[in-house]
């Protein structure tokens, strides 16, 4: 089968299309013929030598990628939820070696859900790591509910555009922050209010929000602390939380929480349900063929992504 192997950590020139054996599945796995792959910042940072690089450096060949959607071609003897021919999607083996940049992937049954019939494989691949991140932080941790207020930074991005929709769905009051050019996009997702970061500082406009979803860390965490209420919650998408931030948060009794997303078929089932009834809709801004994985990575590196970047493996 064709796969894109990372020759060594570095630039996009290290992503090499090559032939590797089709993976052999274990008793609890299924073999998925991959139709579409989602690209995330963690893919880029790992390729460059950070993020998951230390976890994966001893794997040869090293194949990046965790977000897939496709069709089951084979099932292990212990698999009971899926059958050959089922269309599935999920975040596979995160934090491990997902090996998603390939025509076929061995995926644990416990990491997948059935793809809703009302969305394409490209849309399904988009609703994996980013959608899981938003759901696990907003629902599983913060337990956001109707009547509460949430400020979402980078509201037009991968995680952000799902978070806006999920928060709106549960009945929270949503304030989205993005560039001015993406104002209508964010409001169209269900945000009640929009703040353009290239026009105004959100800390000068709002205060006393229940929850902040902060995609940036660094200086933005200090600003988030200024607007979150006493005993509120700040959900950080990055692990770089300084001791100074933690000390200031302690004085205000604010819970500053970072939690890395994890593979979960149970959570994927919930996301599948939300997709099936149209409560959330993935937005695919860029679609690349498998042979142009390097271009997809460069697009992600621009840090100007609206919604998700998808690579189509096969039709």
N, C-alpha and C positions, 0 to 999 in steps of 0.2 A: 504494500500500500504506500501511497505518498504521505509524507509527513514533513513538517518544517522543524528541523533540528537546530538548536542553538549550539553553534560550533564552540564558541567561548563567549564569556560575558563581554559586552561592549556595544558597538553600534549596530544599526539595522543590517549591515553587511554580513553580520554573523548569523543571520537567519537563513538557513540553507534548505531548499527543497531537496528531499532525497527519498530513496526507497528503503523502508524498514519492514520487518515482519508484522503481519496482523497480530495484535495481542491475543494471548491465550487467557480466557476468563477463568476466574475461580468459581467455586460453587455458589457464592453469593453475589456474583456479578452478572451483568448482561453485556453483550457486544453491541455497541451502537454504531450504525453507519451515520456519520456526522453530516448534517446538511448545512448547519450554520454555527459560527463561533462568535462570541462577543469579546471585544478587546477592552481591557481595563487598565487604569494607571499601574496596578500591581504587575501587570505583564511587562510594561515598559521598564519600570524600576528594577524588576528581576533581571530582565535582559541586560540592563546596564551594570548589574553587579550588586544591587542592594535588595531591599524587600525580602523575597523568598530565596535569594541566591545561596545563602549559607545552608539552607535546608536541602537544596536541590543539587549542589555542586558535585556530589559524588554519583549522580545518575548519568549513565551513558547508554544510549544517546539521551540527551536532555531535550525534552519536548515541552514547551510552555503551553499554557492555556488550561482553563478550568470551566469555562462557560460553554455549554454545548446544547444543541437541539438536533434530534435525528430520529432514526428508525431502528428498532431492535432487530438484530439479525440472528442472535443466538442467546440462550438463557442458561445460566448455571443450574445445577440440579436442585439447589435449595431455593431458587427464586419462585415466589408464589404470586407476586403482585402484577407481574408483567408477562406478556407472551410475545413470541416472534411476530413482527409486523406492527407492534404498538409504536406510536409516535410519542417520544418522551423528551424532557428537557431538564436541566439541572446544573448545579455547581458541583463539579466532580472532584473528590479527593482534595479539597482545600482544607488544610495547608500542605498537603503532600504533593506528589508528582501526578498532576492531573492528566498530562499528555493530550490536551485537547486539540492541539494544532495537527490533526491527523485525520485521515479518511475514516478510520475506525478507532473507537475508544472503548476500553474495558472500564465499565462504570459500576460501582456498588449499587445494588437495587435500592438501598436505603438513602441514596442521594438524589433520586429522580422522582419526577411526577409525570403524569400523562399530559401531553400538550393539548390545550383546549383546541377544539376544531375551528374556532372563530379567529384564530391568529395564525400567521405564517411561522415557519421555522426561524426566519430572521427575527421576527418579533419575539418569539419564545426565547431565543438565545439572548436577546437583550434583557429579558426579565429574569435573570439568574443572579449573579453576584450582586449587582446594584440593587435589585428589588429585594433580595434577601437581607442585604445590609440595612436598608431602610426599614423593613419589617421587623427584623430582630432588635433593632435599636428602639424604634417607636412603640412597637407593641409588646415584645417580650421583655424589654428592660424598662422603658419609661412608662409603659402602660397608658399611653396618651388616650384621652377620652373626650367625649363631647363637652363643649363649653370651655375647655382649656385653650390656651394660646400657645402657638409655636412660631419661632423665627427660624427660617431655613436659609442658610447661606449657600451660595452656589446652587440656587433653586432650579436652574436650567440644565444642570449637569446630569450625569448618569444616576447617581444616588438621589440627588436633589429632586429631579423631576418625578421620581417614584414617591419620594417622601411627601411632596406637596399633595399628590393625589391620594395617598393613604391617609394623611392627616385630615384632608378635606372629607374623605369618605367616613371617617369616624365622627365627624362633626366638630372638629377643632377649628379655632380661628387661626388662619394661616397667613403669615407674613413672609413673602419670598424676596430674597435679595439676589439680584443678578445685574448684568449690564443693562443699560437703557434699551439697547436694541432688542433684548429678549423680554421686554416688559409684557407684551401681548401674549407671548408664548407661556410665560409663568402664570399670568392671570387666567389664561385658557385652561391651564391644568387644574384650576380650582382655588388658587390663592385668593384670599380676600383683600389683600393689600400687597403692593409691590414697592420696593425701594431699589433705586438704581445706584449701585455703589460708585459709579463714575460721575454721579451728580451730587450725592449726599452721603453723609456718614450715618449708618443706621443707629448708632449710639446717640445721635443728636435728635432723633425723631421718636423713638419708642422707648418704653420702659415696662418693667413689671410683667414680663412674659413668663409663662410657666416652664417652657422648654426651649432650648436653643439647639439646633443641629448645625454644628460648626465644621465646615469642610477644610479649614485652612490651618488651624493651630497657630502658634506664634502670637503676633499682635492681635489677631482677631479674637483669641480667647480672652484677652483683657477687655476688649470691647464687649464681648458676650457677657462677661461678668457684670458689666455696668447696666445691662438691660434685663438680665434675668432677675426674677423676684427672689426675696429671701426664701431659702429652702427649695429653690428651683433646681432644675436639671440642665446641665450642658452636656450634650452628646458630641464627642469629638470623633471625627473620621480618621484622624492621624494620631499616632501614639506619642507625639512630642509635646508632652505637657510639662511645663517647667515647675520647679519647686515654688517659685514666686506665685504662679497662678494657683497652685494647690493651696498655698497659705492664704491668699486673698479669698479663695473660695471657701475655705474653712471658717473665716471670719463672718462670711455671709451665709454659712450653712448650706452652701450650694454643692450639689453632687456633680463633679466633673468626671465623666465616665468615658473610657475608651474600651471598646470590645471588638476584636476582629471577627468578621463574619465567619460562619462555619457551615459546612455542607449539611443539609437537612432535608430529607424527602418530605417530612411532616410539614415543615414550613413551606416547601415548594408546592405541596398540595393546596395550602391556603392561598398562595399566590396564584396558582392555577384557577382556583375558584373566583378570585377577584378579576382575573383576566377574562374568564368565561362570561361573567355578567357585565363586563365593561366598566367595572369600578376603577380599574387602572388600565392605561393603555401605554405600551412602550413607544417611544419616539426614536426612530432610526434616522440619524442625520446623514450618515455615510455608509455606503455599501461597497466593499471591495471583493474582487475574486480572490480565491485561495493563493494564486500566484503573486498577488500584490500585498502580501502580509507586511512587507517592509513599509509600504506606503501607509498602511493602516496604523502602524506604530508611529510613524512620523506625524500623522494626523493627530493621534492621541497626545504626542509630545507637545503639540502646539498649545495645549491647555485652553483651547477655545471651543471645546466640544459642547454641542447642544444635544442632549439626549445621549444616544449610544452609537458607537462605531461597530459595524458588523462585517465579518468576513464570510462570504458564501463559499462553502466547500463543494457542494454539488446541488443540483436542482431536483 
